[in-house]
């Protein structure tokens, strides 16, 4: 297993209608490194975003989709998604404001 630093854990935020509606309940969704654990994700969020306190983290592994072009088949890359729940007294994550 590779040594993953906290700045390598979070790849990008998930910007969908469902994830945006969860922000009112202090739920934030991110695509994360496939080898990252829940504790690494928690540490990364708390270090990258000042004033945030993570209550819990849910993760899910997403398999790649099968794509076809003519007679050639292939698969897209696997991804891992994390849903981070913040505590009530925690600050909001700044990158999601204004979206």
PyMOL commands that set and color helices and strands:
alter all, ss='L'
color gray80, all
select helices_A, chain A and resi 6-9+17-25+38-48+94-96
alter helices_A, ss='H'
color red, helices_A
select strands_A, chain A and resi 10-13+27-32+54-62+66-69+72-75+79-86
alter strands_A, ss='S'
color yellow, strands_A
deselect
rebuild
show_as cartoon
